[in-house]
Amino acid sequence: MPFTSEHLDELNLLALFNLSSTQEGIKVHQQSATPEAVAAAERLFHKGLVTQKDGGYLTSLGIESAEHAQRLEAILSNQPAKATTGLG
């Protein structure tokens, strides 16, 4: 099954998180973000990956998902994958 545009929007948001700090979240502003990003943040919240409908912090499942998303992006970009916790 190919990725849908909604999946890609969610993956793009997960790629924005800084995995080196659990104290750093993101905020998706309805006034300035694309409607797709706003909707993706809300879907990630309902899936239990982030703590707020507009982003917030990653949950445990969100951290794992963001690690996978960022590693996949690095592989597809032909860049060495960054060292992350849990996926060594």
MDAnalysis code that builds the backbone (N, CA, C; Angstrom):
import MDAnalysis as mda
import numpy as np

u = mda.Universe.empty(264, n_residues=88, atom_resindex=np.repeat(np.arange(88), 3), trajectory=True)
u.add_TopologyAttr("name", ["N", "CA", "C"] * 88)
u.add_TopologyAttr("resid", np.arange(1, 89))
u.add_TopologyAttr("resname", ["MET", "PRO", "PHE", "THR", "SER", "GLU", "HIS", "LEU", "ASP", "GLU", "LEU", "ASN", "LEU", "LEU", "ALA", "LEU", "PHE", "ASN", "LEU", "SER", "SER", "THR", "GLN", "GLU", "GLY", "ILE", "LYS", "VAL", "HIS", "GLN", "GLN", "SER", "ALA", "THR", "PRO", "GLU", "ALA", "VAL", "ALA", "ALA", "ALA", "GLU", "ARG", "LEU", "PHE", "HIS", "LYS", "GLY", "LEU", "VAL", "THR", "GLN", "LYS", "ASP", "GLY", "GLY", "TYR", "LEU", "THR", "SER", "LEU", "GLY", "ILE", "GLU", "SER", "ALA", "GLU", "HIS", "ALA", "GLN", "ARG", "LEU", "GLU", "ALA", "ILE", "LEU", "SER", "ASN", "GLN", "PRO", "ALA", "LYS", "ALA", "THR", "THR", "GLY", "LEU", "GLY"])
u.atoms.positions = np.array([
    [0.842, -1.179, 0.000],
    [0.000, 0.000, 0.000],
    [0.890, 1.246, 0.000],
    [0.730, 2.140, -0.957],
    [1.557, 3.346, -1.007],
    [1.157, 4.344, 0.080],
    [2.091, 5.232, 0.399],
    [1.787, 6.302, 1.347],
    [0.772, 7.240, 0.721],
    [-0.195, 7.653, 1.512],
    [-1.160, 8.663, 1.060],
    [-0.566, 10.045, 1.309],
    [-1.189, 11.057, 0.775],
    [-0.731, 12.424, 1.034],
    [-0.862, 12.755, 2.524],
    [-1.871, 12.178, 3.179],
    [-2.011, 12.393, 4.627],
    [-0.853, 11.750, 5.388],
    [-0.448, 10.545, 4.982],
    [0.709, 9.901, 5.615],
    [1.952, 10.767, 5.448],
    [2.158, 11.281, 4.249],
    [3.333, 12.103, 3.983],
    [3.323, 13.373, 4.828],
    [2.154, 13.982, 4.991],
    [2.051, 15.166, 5.846],
    [2.428, 14.822, 7.289],
    [1.992, 13.664, 7.770],
    [2.321, 13.235, 9.129],
    [3.811, 12.928, 9.257],
    [4.383, 12.252, 8.259],
    [5.814, 11.956, 8.276],
    [6.637, 13.239, 8.257],
    [6.204, 14.207, 7.474],
    [6.917, 15.481, 7.423],
    [6.903, 16.186, 8.778],
    [5.799, 16.115, 9.488],
    [5.755, 16.705, 10.829],
    [6.663, 15.956, 11.791],
    [6.641, 14.632, 11.733],
    [7.509, 13.838, 12.607],
    [8.981, 14.132, 12.330],
    [9.305, 14.462, 11.096],
    [10.689, 14.766, 10.737],
    [11.162, 16.091, 11.331],
    [10.247, 16.941, 11.764],
    [10.618, 18.238, 12.327],
    [11.077, 18.160, 13.784],
    [10.740, 17.091, 14.468],
    [11.078, 17.000, 15.885],
    [12.567, 16.783, 16.088],
    [13.107, 17.460, 17.098],
    [14.493, 17.288, 17.498],
    [14.549, 16.114, 18.464],
    [15.099, 15.000, 18.014],
    [15.121, 13.791, 18.836],
    [16.225, 13.797, 19.884],
    [17.095, 14.787, 19.854],
    [18.155, 14.834, 20.862],
    [17.670, 15.462, 22.163],
    [16.443, 15.992, 22.181],
    [15.894, 16.591, 23.392],
    [14.409, 16.288, 23.512],
    [14.036, 15.627, 24.596],
    [12.613, 15.361, 24.823],
    [11.901, 16.600, 25.356],
    [12.652, 17.650, 25.673],
    [12.075, 18.888, 26.194],
    [11.730, 19.888, 25.091],
    [11.934, 19.482, 23.840],
    [11.675, 20.368, 22.717],
    [10.526, 19.811, 21.891],
    [9.462, 20.578, 21.772],
    [8.316, 20.161, 20.973],
    [8.156, 21.067, 19.768],
    [7.022, 20.951, 19.114],
    [6.706, 21.849, 18.004],
    [5.295, 22.385, 18.196],
    [5.026, 23.514, 17.590],
    [3.707, 24.131, 17.626],
    [3.293, 24.397, 16.192],
    [2.159, 23.865, 15.784],
    [1.621, 24.090, 14.440],
    [0.566, 25.188, 14.574],
    [0.909, 26.379, 14.115],
    [0.017, 27.535, 14.244],
    [-1.026, 27.523, 13.137],
    [-2.287, 27.537, 13.527],
    [-3.369, 27.523, 12.528],
    [-3.318, 28.733, 11.612],
    [-2.846, 29.867, 12.127],
    [-2.831, 31.091, 11.335],
    [-1.761, 31.066, 10.251],
    [-0.643, 30.360, 10.493],
    [0.459, 30.432, 9.532],
    [0.824, 29.092, 8.884],
    [0.399, 27.996, 9.468],
    [0.714, 26.680, 8.899],
    [-0.280, 26.335, 7.786],
    [0.139, 25.421, 6.938],
    [-0.777, 24.972, 5.885],
    [-1.917, 24.176, 6.514],
    [-3.066, 24.143, 5.862],
    [-4.167, 23.330, 6.380],
    [-3.775, 21.854, 6.508],
    [-2.908, 21.381, 5.606],
    [-2.460, 19.987, 5.658],
    [-1.642, 19.719, 6.914],
    [-0.775, 20.674, 7.294],
    [0.041, 20.508, 8.503],
    [-0.827, 20.547, 9.755],
    [-1.807, 21.442, 9.785],
    [-2.722, 21.524, 10.926],
    [-3.481, 20.212, 11.080],
    [-3.986, 19.685, 9.982],
    [-4.736, 18.426, 10.020],
    [-3.829, 17.267, 10.412],
    [-2.591, 17.270, 9.922],
    [-1.648, 16.202, 10.253],
    [-1.334, 16.205, 11.747],
    [-1.144, 17.372, 12.328],
    [-0.872, 17.463, 13.763],
    [-2.037, 16.897, 14.567],
    [-3.239, 17.222, 14.148],
    [-4.411, 16.703, 14.861],
    [-4.513, 15.184, 14.727],
    [-4.221, 14.659, 13.554],
    [-4.252, 13.198, 13.380],
    [-3.187, 12.524, 14.248],
    [-1.984, 13.118, 14.312],
    [-0.932, 12.544, 15.163],
    [-1.355, 12.553, 16.633],
    [-2.066, 13.593, 17.039],
    [-2.583, 13.663, 18.408],
    [-3.583, 12.531, 18.660],
    [-4.510, 12.344, 17.732],
    [-5.526, 11.298, 17.909],
    [-4.928, 9.892, 17.847],
    [-3.786, 9.755, 17.191],
    [-3.095, 8.466, 17.137],
    [-2.188, 8.248, 18.345],
    [-2.083, 9.259, 19.201],
    [-1.277, 9.128, 20.413],
    [0.205, 9.364, 20.209],
    [0.589, 10.075, 19.154],
    [2.004, 10.312, 18.881],
    [2.503, 11.640, 19.435],
    [1.608, 12.611, 19.597],
    [1.963, 13.913, 20.179],
    [0.982, 14.247, 21.291],
    [1.381, 15.194, 22.150],
    [0.605, 15.479, 23.356],
    [-0.495, 16.519, 23.174],
    [-0.464, 17.265, 22.078],
    [-1.454, 18.319, 21.845],
    [-1.969, 18.248, 20.416],
    [-3.174, 18.769, 20.196],
    [-3.742, 18.775, 18.845],
    [-2.931, 19.624, 17.879],
    [-2.180, 20.586, 18.408],
    [-1.368, 21.453, 17.553],
    [0.120, 21.124, 17.659],
    [0.433, 19.896, 18.027],
    [1.831, 19.458, 18.114],
    [2.197, 19.084, 19.530],
    [2.893, 19.979, 20.205],
    [3.323, 19.684, 21.565],
    [4.571, 18.822, 21.565],
    [4.598, 17.875, 22.482],
    [5.751, 16.986, 22.627],
    [5.412, 15.602, 22.089],
    [6.439, 14.865, 21.753],
    [6.242, 13.489, 21.324],
    [5.943, 12.600, 22.526],
    [5.037, 11.668, 22.347],
    [4.810, 10.626, 23.342],
    [5.863, 9.541, 23.127],
    [5.855, 8.511, 23.947],
    [6.801, 7.405, 23.742],
    [6.634, 6.805, 22.352],
    [5.383, 6.569, 21.952],
    [5.122, 6.045, 20.612],
    [5.544, 7.056, 19.552],
    [5.352, 8.326, 19.830],
    [5.755, 9.372, 18.903],
    [7.255, 9.432, 18.710],
    [8.013, 9.247, 19.798],
    [9.473, 9.235, 19.696],
    [9.916, 8.102, 18.785],
    [9.367, 6.929, 19.020],
    [9.720, 5.771, 18.190],
    [9.349, 6.028, 16.726],
    [8.185, 6.587, 16.501],
    [7.725, 6.861, 15.136],
    [8.597, 7.917, 14.460],
    [8.947, 8.968, 15.199],
    [9.794, 10.020, 14.640],
    [11.186, 9.479, 14.317],
    [11.704, 8.583, 15.163],
    [13.004, 7.963, 14.878],
    [12.949, 7.202, 13.559],
    [11.903, 6.430, 13.381],
    [11.752, 5.667, 12.136],
    [11.577, 6.606, 10.939],
    [10.751, 7.633, 11.092],
    [10.507, 8.574, 9.995],
    [11.795, 9.287, 9.603],
    [12.563, 9.718, 10.591],
    [13.793, 10.441, 10.298],
    [14.859, 9.524, 9.714],
    [14.897, 8.299, 10.170],
    [15.854, 7.345, 9.600],
    [15.467, 7.049, 8.143],
    [14.185, 6.845, 7.869],
    [13.738, 6.581, 6.505],
    [14.058, 7.759, 5.596],
    [13.839, 8.963, 6.066],
    [14.148, 10.145, 5.261],
    [15.637, 10.194, 4.946],
    [16.474, 9.872, 5.924],
    [17.922, 9.869, 5.699],
    [18.321, 8.806, 4.675],
    [17.727, 7.637, 4.775],
    [18.029, 6.565, 3.826],
    [17.621, 6.971, 2.414],
    [16.432, 7.507, 2.275],
    [15.938, 7.898, 0.954],
    [16.713, 9.078, 0.379],
    [17.325, 9.869, 1.239],
    [18.129, 11.009, 0.799],
    [19.581, 10.633, 0.586],
    [19.915, 9.357, 0.768],
    [21.290, 8.877, 0.656],
    [22.226, 9.555, 1.645],
    [21.712, 9.865, 2.831],
    [22.520, 10.455, 3.882],
    [22.712, 9.414, 4.969],
    [23.846, 9.440, 5.650],
    [24.016, 8.514, 6.769],
    [22.951, 8.790, 7.829],
    [22.359, 7.743, 8.354],
    [21.336, 7.883, 9.386],
    [21.973, 8.415, 10.652],
    [21.284, 9.354, 11.317],
    [21.752, 9.890, 12.589],
    [21.588, 8.818, 13.659],
    [22.495, 8.813, 14.590],
    [22.378, 7.890, 15.713],
    [21.202, 8.333, 16.570],
    [20.283, 7.435, 16.840],
    [19.153, 7.732, 17.700],
    [19.033, 6.643, 18.735],
    [18.372, 6.967, 19.823],
    [18.194, 5.979, 20.866],
    [17.160, 4.960, 20.439],
    [17.382, 3.731, 20.797],
    [16.396, 2.691, 20.553],
    [16.459, 2.025, 19.193],
    [17.226, 2.579, 18.278],
    [17.277, 1.988, 16.945],
    [18.704, 1.648, 16.540],
    [19.604, 1.489, 17.488],
    [21.018, 1.268, 17.214],
    [21.270, 0.070, 16.446],
])
